[in-house]
């Protein structure tokens, strides 16, 4: 599985977690309204404030996870795509040089 698949899965987990948290916050605020602790406008404002904070933190979470995943892959010795592309180019050039030398020998 490549790093893009891992990132997609991590992001989906983050989105799922955010949805679950949003649902639970809504339930709590509805219960507070039902119990008379706050009115419905305060509950709506509370939910909106919390969700805004979560959304702001989600961007930080995503960039942090991406950086940690990149570091983990690097520590495991997994080459970056640019390194693989460079190596493929070098192999192609070497194969071409070998073919050229073989062709010269057979002439």
Helices and strands as residue ranges (DSSP letters): H 3-35, H 40-75, H 81-106
